[in-house]
Amino acid sequence: MKKTFPGGVHPLPSQHQGKPLTNDKAIRPFVSDVVCIPMNMHIAAAPSKPIVKKGDHVLMGQLIAEAVGPRGVPVHASVSGTVKDIGMVQQLGKTTSQCITIENDFNDEWVELKGLGNVENCDADQIIPAIQAAGIIGMGGAGFPTHFKLQVPPEKKVDTIILNGAECETFLNADHRLMLEQPVRVVDGLRAAMRAAHVERGYIAIEDNKKDAIAAIESAAKGRKGVQVVTLKAKYPQGAEKQIIKAVTHREVPSGGLPADAGCIVLNVGTAAAIADAVIDGKPLVERVTTVTGRVREPDNLLLRVGTIFLDAIGACGGYTVEEPGKIIAGGTMTGICAPNDTVSMTKTTNGIVVLDQQEATSLDESSCIRCGRCVEVCPMHLDPYRLKNLCDANQLKEAKDQHIMDCILCSSCSYICPARRWIMSSIKNARELIAQRGI
């Protein structure tokens, strides 16, 4: 039986779903002349601290920045070559970010690696340290440090790990191609995570529109202890943490809670593959699969080095098909972040680069709410988006928080379905930021 959750929407191909552009494109490696690697790719209080200087020669996989704090992660060189600069560069955020720029010598000379070996036989107590040393973070977009997520507090009773292979976001096929082409890496990563967290049950949840990936993962999972493939109904946002937990286990994460409060850990399939590399070979996270698509000449799924500049990745796909792009989005069009320009860098969390033309990027004017209730029907968190928007627009932040605005997962289902084209999600997102800033 196909599993799902209440609410959600079904983005249509005519409304920028875009997956057919790249779903049959095999992963293709691309390496650029220069990488510009940000130090703040993860969710943490402080960015990583550079330990190299301008002019240094570095090897691929070499540690170039140390972790800061318990949630910090190290950063490694994604190419071998010369450090050309260490400075502040405009990236996706509102402010500049410290970055290390490396000129590629194209030798791909690796630093010496030392792995733990087979994920089933290695010392389970060494798995989390290996993940931390490899700089692995959530690769589905959130960027939460994986080593921290797997360190379950004693008071939490986690018995299940779910690998998110839904990839419900518009345009993206990076996870689809990874599961299809490298299923053993995905399953190995799940088994390593299960052993590290002392969990006996692991699910790999995949939407039913990826039948080839389901077959590949089922074959790779055959005979692996505690691993089961679950078929999900194709619907957005099926891959959101709380929704995938509900669909797979029928458990609910409490308001203000975390997946561990429902006895679960959720990891992206890309994260699992990176875990396998770290545990088996000692390989740090220096590359990932990214779908580059939209208004480019040859949409593709590229294996990119961390720090690859957007324009270089777009150039690897033949360049723009439009004279002036309207928007360039990191991620899919539902939850992705608009890039300020095409000189920003892809990070460990960049699963897509989507180019829209001017017409596609134009925001429609809001009109008056017609009280149809569709936003309430599709909200996967059972909130009242219409009421929340009114509170946000009136700057009634305390009241909005009392109405559980912080439980919103910013999926944009409400804005997508609204016939009046109300900017619901934008109002909610801005209000949430103000609530966090003011400590309301």
C-alpha positions in Angstrom: 0.0 0.0 0.0 1.3 3.5 -0.9 1.8 5.5 2.2 1.1 9.2 2.6 0.0 12.0 4.9 -3.0 14.3 5.2 -2.9 17.5 3.1 -0.3 18.5 0.5 -0.5 19.3 -3.2 0.3 17.8 -6.6 2.4 20.3 -8.6 1.6 19.9 -12.3 4.3 19.8 -15.1 2.6 22.8 -16.7 3.2 24.7 -13.4 7.0 24.2 -13.2 7.2 20.7 -11.9 10.0 20.2 -14.4 11.2 16.7 -13.5 10.9 15.2 -17.0 13.8 17.5 -18.1 16.4 15.4 -16.2 14.8 12.2 -14.8 16.5 10.1 -17.5 19.9 11.9 -17.4 22.7 9.8 -15.9 24.9 11.5 -13.3 27.8 13.3 -15.1 30.9 14.5 -13.3 32.0 18.1 -13.8 35.0 19.9 -12.3 35.6 23.6 -12.6 38.8 25.7 -12.7 38.1 27.4 -9.3 36.0 26.5 -6.2 34.8 29.0 -3.6 34.0 27.0 -0.5 31.8 28.8 2.2 32.5 28.2 5.8 28.9 28.3 6.9 27.3 25.5 5.0 25.7 23.9 8.1 23.2 24.9 10.8 25.4 26.0 13.7 26.1 28.9 15.9 29.4 29.6 14.3 31.0 29.0 10.8 34.0 26.7 10.4 37.4 28.2 11.1 40.0 28.3 8.3 43.3 26.7 9.1 45.0 27.3 5.7 46.4 30.6 4.3 46.6 32.2 0.9 49.3 30.6 -1.2 49.1 27.2 0.4 49.0 24.1 -1.7 46.2 21.7 -0.7 45.3 18.2 -1.6 41.8 16.9 -2.3 40.1 16.0 0.9 42.5 17.9 3.0 41.1 19.6 6.1 41.0 23.4 5.4 38.7 24.6 8.2 38.0 23.2 11.7 34.7 22.7 13.4 33.6 25.3 16.0 31.4 24.0 18.8 29.6 20.7 19.3 27.4 21.2 16.2 30.2 22.4 14.0 31.6 20.5 11.1 35.0 20.6 9.4 35.4 21.6 5.8 37.7 19.9 3.3 39.3 20.9 0.0 37.2 19.6 -2.9 40.0 19.9 -5.4 43.8 19.8 -5.2 45.5 23.1 -6.0 46.4 26.5 -4.6 44.5 28.6 -2.1 44.0 31.9 -4.0 42.0 33.8 -1.4 40.3 33.7 2.0 37.7 36.4 2.4 34.1 37.5 2.6 32.0 36.7 -0.5 28.3 37.2 -1.2 26.5 33.9 -1.1 22.9 32.9 -0.6 22.4 34.7 2.7 21.6 38.3 3.3 25.2 39.0 4.5 28.5 37.9 3.0 30.2 34.7 4.1 33.8 33.8 4.7 35.0 31.5 1.9 38.2 29.8 0.8 38.9 30.0 -2.9 41.1 27.3 -4.4 42.5 27.3 -7.9 42.2 23.7 -9.3 45.4 22.0 -10.6 43.2 19.2 -12.0 45.5 16.5 -10.5 42.9 15.4 -8.1 45.7 14.4 -5.7 44.0 13.0 -2.6 45.2 13.4 1.0 45.8 10.0 2.6 42.5 8.4 3.6 41.8 5.8 6.2 38.4 4.2 6.5 36.8 1.8 8.9 36.0 -0.9 6.3 32.8 -2.9 5.9 29.8 -1.1 7.5 28.5 -4.4 9.0 31.8 -5.4 10.6 33.5 -2.1 11.7 33.5 -0.8 15.2 30.1 0.8 15.7 31.5 3.2 18.2 33.8 4.7 15.6 31.0 5.4 13.0 29.8 8.8 14.5 33.4 10.1 14.9 34.0 9.1 11.2 30.9 11.0 10.1 31.9 14.1 12.1 35.5 14.0 10.7 34.1 13.8 7.2 32.1 17.0 7.6 28.7 15.4 6.7 25.6 17.4 7.1 22.0 16.9 5.9 22.1 17.0 2.2 18.4 17.4 1.6 18.7 21.1 2.1 18.5 21.6 5.9 22.3 21.2 6.6 21.9 19.9 10.1 25.2 18.2 11.3 24.7 14.4 10.9 26.9 13.4 13.7 24.8 15.5 16.1 21.6 14.1 14.8 22.8 10.5 15.4 23.8 11.2 19.0 20.4 10.4 20.5 19.9 11.8 24.1 19.4 9.1 26.7 15.9 10.3 27.5 14.8 9.8 23.8 13.8 6.3 22.7 14.7 6.2 19.0 13.9 2.9 17.3 13.7 3.8 13.6 15.8 5.5 10.9 14.0 6.7 7.8 15.9 7.5 4.6 14.1 10.2 2.6 14.1 9.2 -1.0 10.9 11.0 -1.8 12.4 14.0 -3.6 9.0 15.6 -3.9 10.4 19.0 -4.8 9.8 20.4 -8.2 12.5 20.0 -11.0 14.9 17.9 -8.9 16.2 14.4 -9.8 19.5 14.3 -7.9 18.3 11.8 -5.3 16.4 9.8 -7.9 19.5 9.3 -10.0 21.7 8.5 -6.9 19.3 5.8 -5.8 19.1 4.4 -9.3 22.8 4.4 -10.1 24.4 3.9 -6.7 21.9 2.0 -4.5 24.5 0.0 -2.6 26.1 3.2 -1.3 22.6 4.3 0.0 21.9 1.0 1.7 25.4 0.9 3.2 25.0 4.4 4.6 21.7 3.4 6.2 23.2 0.3 7.8 26.1 2.4 9.2 23.7 4.9 10.7 21.5 2.2 12.2 24.5 0.6 13.9 25.8 4.0 15.1 22.4 4.9 16.7 21.8 1.3 17.9 18.6 1.1 15.8 17.2 -2.2 14.5 14.7 -0.8 12.0 15.5 1.2 8.9 13.2 2.3 6.1 14.0 3.8 2.7 11.0 5.7 1.6 10.6 6.5 -2.1 7.7 8.0 -4.0 5.8 5.8 -6.4 6.8 7.9 -9.4 10.4 6.5 -9.1 9.7 2.8 -9.9 13.2 2.2 -11.3 14.8 3.6 -8.1 12.5 1.5 -6.0 13.5 -1.6 -7.9 17.2 -0.7 -7.6 17.1 0.0 -3.9 15.0 -3.2 -3.2 17.6 -5.3 -4.9 20.5 -3.6 -3.0 18.6 -4.0 0.3 17.9 -7.7 -0.1 19.3 -9.6 2.9 20.4 -6.4 4.8 19.4 -6.6 8.4 16.4 -4.5 9.4 16.2 -2.6 6.1 12.8 -2.2 4.3 11.8 -0.2 1.3 8.5 1.8 1.6 6.5 3.1 -1.3 5.1 6.6 -0.8 2.3 8.2 -2.8 3.8 11.0 -5.0 2.7 14.2 -3.3 4.3 17.4 -2.1 5.7 17.8 0.6 6.0 14.0 1.1 9.7 14.4 1.9 9.3 16.8 4.8 10.6 15.2 8.1 7.3 15.3 10.0 5.2 14.2 7.0 7.5 11.3 6.1 7.4 10.1 9.7 3.6 10.2 9.7 3.4 8.4 6.3 5.9 5.6 7.2 5.3 5.0 10.9 1.9 6.7 11.6 3.5 8.6 14.4 3.3 12.3 14.9 6.0 14.7 16.0 4.6 16.9 18.8 4.2 20.6 18.3 7.6 22.2 18.9 9.2 18.7 18.9 11.9 16.9 16.9 11.7 13.6 15.0 13.4 11.9 18.0 10.3 12.8 20.0 8.5 10.4 17.7 11.2 7.8 18.0 12.7 8.5 14.6 15.8 9.9 12.8 15.3 11.1 9.3 18.2 11.3 6.8 18.4 12.1 3.2 19.6 9.4 0.8 22.4 11.6 -0.3 23.5 11.9 3.3 23.4 8.1 3.6 25.7 7.7 0.6 28.1 10.2 2.1 28.1 8.3 5.3 29.0 5.1 3.4 32.0 6.9 1.8 33.2 8.2 5.2 32.9 4.9 7.0 34.2 2.5 4.3 36.9 4.7 2.8 37.4 7.6 5.2 36.4 10.0 2.4 35.2 13.4 3.5 32.1 15.1 1.9 33.6 17.1 -1.0 31.1 16.5 -3.9 27.5 15.8 -4.4 24.9 15.3 -7.2 23.0 18.4 -8.2 20.3 18.8 -10.8 21.0 21.8 -13.1 17.9 22.6 -15.0 15.2 25.0 -16.2 16.2 27.6 -18.8 19.6 26.0 -19.6 20.4 24.4 -23.0 21.2 20.9 -21.7 19.5 20.2 -18.3 21.5 17.5 -16.5 22.4 15.8 -13.2 25.9 16.8 -12.4 28.4 15.4 -9.8 29.8 18.8 -8.6 32.6 19.6 -6.2 31.6 21.6 -3.2 32.3 25.3 -3.9 31.5 25.1 -7.6 30.2 28.5 -8.8 26.7 28.5 -10.2 27.7 30.0 -13.5 30.3 27.3 -14.1 27.7 24.6 -13.4 25.2 26.3 -15.7 28.0 26.6 -18.3 28.6 22.8 -18.1 24.9 22.5 -19.2 25.4 24.7 -22.3 24.6 28.0 -20.6 21.3 29.9 -20.5 18.6 29.7 -23.1 17.5 33.2 -22.3 19.4 36.5 -22.5 18.6 37.5 -19.0 17.4 34.9 -16.4 14.5 36.0 -14.2 15.6 34.0 -11.2 18.2 31.4 -10.3 17.1 29.1 -7.5 19.2 26.9 -5.2 16.9 23.9 -4.7 13.4 23.4 -6.2 10.9 26.1 -6.9 8.7 25.4 -3.9 11.2 25.8 -1.1 14.4 26.8 -2.9 16.3 30.0 -2.1 16.7 32.7 -4.8 20.4 33.4 -5.6 21.4 37.1 -5.7 23.5 36.4 -8.8 25.1 33.5 -10.7 28.5 33.9 -8.9 27.4 32.3 -5.7 28.7 28.8 -4.8 27.0 25.5 -4.5 27.3 23.9 -1.1 26.9 20.5 0.5 23.1 21.1 0.6 22.7 22.3 -3.0 20.5 19.6 -4.6 19.4 21.8 -7.5 20.1 24.9 -9.5 17.0 26.0 -11.4 16.9 28.8 -13.9 13.7 30.6 -14.6 13.0 33.2 -17.3 11.5 36.6 -16.7 7.9 35.6 -17.1 8.2 32.5 -14.9 9.9 34.6 -12.2 7.3 37.3 -12.1 5.3 37.3 -8.9 1.6 37.7 -9.5 -0.2 40.5 -7.7 -2.2 39.5 -4.6 -6.0 39.8 -4.7 -8.5 39.6 -1.9 -9.0 36.3 -0.1 -12.2 34.6 -1.4 -12.5 32.4 1.8 -12.3 29.2 -0.2 -10.4 27.3 2.6 -8.1 25.6 0.2 -5.0 26.7 2.2 -6.4 25.0 5.3 -7.2 21.8 3.3 -3.7 21.4 1.9 -1.6 22.5 5.0 0.3 19.4 6.1 0.7 20.8 9.6 -3.0 21.4 10.1 -2.5 25.1 10.6 -4.8 28.0 9.4 -2.6 29.8 6.8 -5.2 32.4 6.1 -5.4 33.5 9.7 -1.7 33.3 10.2 -1.1 35.6 7.2 -3.6 38.2 8.6 -1.8 38.1 11.9 1.6 38.5 10.2 0.5 41.4 8.0 -0.9 43.1 11.1 2.5 42.6 12.9 0.7 40.6 15.6 3.6 38.3 16.2 2.7 37.1 19.7 -0.7 36.0 18.5 0.8 34.3 15.4 3.1 32.4 17.7 0.2 31.3 19.8 -1.4 30.0 16.7 1.6 27.7 16.2 3.3 29.7 13.4 6.6 28.1 14.4 5.3 24.7 13.4 5.0 25.8 9.8 7.5 23.9 7.6 7.5 26.6 4.9 6.5 24.2 2.2 4.5 26.8 0.2 1.6 24.5 -0.3 -0.8 27.2 0.8 0.6 29.8 -1.6 0.7 27.3 -4.4 -3.0 26.3 -4.1 -4.4 29.8 -3.4 -6.6 31.0 -6.3 -6.2 34.6 -5.1 -2.4 34.3 -5.3 -2.0 35.5 -1.7 1.7 35.7 -0.6 1.0 33.5 2.4 4.3 31.7 2.8 6.3 34.9 2.4 4.4 36.6 5.2 4.8 33.6 7.4 8.5 33.3 6.7 9.2 37.0 7.4 7.2 36.8 10.7 9.0 33.7 11.9 12.3 35.4 11.3 11.2 38.4 13.4 9.9 36.2 16.1 13.3 34.5 16.3 15.2 37.7 16.2 13.1 39.3 19.0 12.9 36.3 21.2 9.1 36.4 21.3 
